[in-house]
Amino acid sequence: MELFVRECPGLAKALEGIVDAQRSLEGMGGKTRQLVNLAIQTANRNPRGVLFHSRMAREAGASRGEVIGAVVMNLHLSGLAPVLDCLPAAVEGYGSD
């Protein structure tokens, strides 16, 4: 992300505005938003995104079981491979209890 900000500052600023606008939407609290992000990142087979969003989910009050559940719910939607790719990142990002 640091490279993106340095090399494309205008785009990075625009992206920040979009993210801020999404955060201000009503209807989902921070924990729910992070769990949804985890499921999306898993479906996209993005372990790095899963790592970061599992940390943010914990900070927003999600339990370890909720974080793991958001990843493994993709089993019937996206298949076993994305779950196996992303589950270690979710556990690492959440940390130990």
CORTASUL-V949990 format. One record per residue. SS is DSSP state (A for helix, B for strand, O for the rest). OMEGA is omega in degrees with one decimal (NA if undefined). NEAR is the number of other ideal C-beta (glycine too) atoms within 10 Angstrom. Layout:
<<SS:OMEGA:NEAR> <SS:OMEGA:NEAR>>
This chain:
<<O:179.5:9> <A:178.5:7> <A:178.0:7> <A:-179.9:11> <A:-179.0:13> <A:-175.0:9> <A:-177.1:9> <O:-173.1:12> <A:179.7:10> <A:177.3:7> <A:179.3:11> <A:178.4:15> <A:178.7:10> <A:178.1:11> <A:178.3:14> <A:177.6:11> <A:178.1:10> <A:-179.9:9> <A:177.3:10> <A:178.6:9> <A:177.9:9> <A:-179.8:11> <A:-176.9:10> <O:178.9:7> <O:177.3:8> <O:173.4:5> <O:178.3:6> <O:174.4:13> <O:-177.5:11> <A:-179.6:14> <A:179.9:17> <A:179.5:15> <A:179.9:18> <A:177.5:25> <A:175.2:24> <A:177.6:14> <A:177.5:19> <A:179.7:32> <A:179.6:21> <A:179.8:15> <A:176.7:25> <A:179.1:28> <A:178.6:17> <O:-179.3:14> <O:-178.3:17> <O:-178.9:17> <A:179.8:20> <A:176.4:12> <A:177.7:18> <A:179.0:32> <A:-177.9:19> <A:-177.8:18> <A:175.1:29> <A:174.5:30> <A:-179.0:17> <A:177.8:17> <A:177.7:28> <A:178.9:19> <A:179.8:11> <O:175.4:15> <O:179.4:11> <O:175.7:23> <O:176.0:13> <A:179.3:16> <A:177.9:9> <A:178.8:18> <A:179.0:24> <A:178.6:18> <A:179.3:15> <A:178.0:26> <A:-172.9:28> <A:176.1:16> <O:177.9:16> <O:-176.8:23> <A:-178.6:13> <A:-179.3:9> <A:-174.0:11> <A:179.9:16> <O:-175.9:12> <A:-174.5:11> <A:178.4:10> <A:178.9:21> <A:179.8:21> <A:177.4:12> <A:-168.6:15> <A:-177.4:30> <A:177.1:18> <A:178.8:13> <A:178.4:22> <A:-179.9:26> <A:178.5:17> <A:-178.6:14> <A:179.6:22> <A:-179.2:22> <O:-178.9:10> <O:179.9:6> <O:NA:6>>
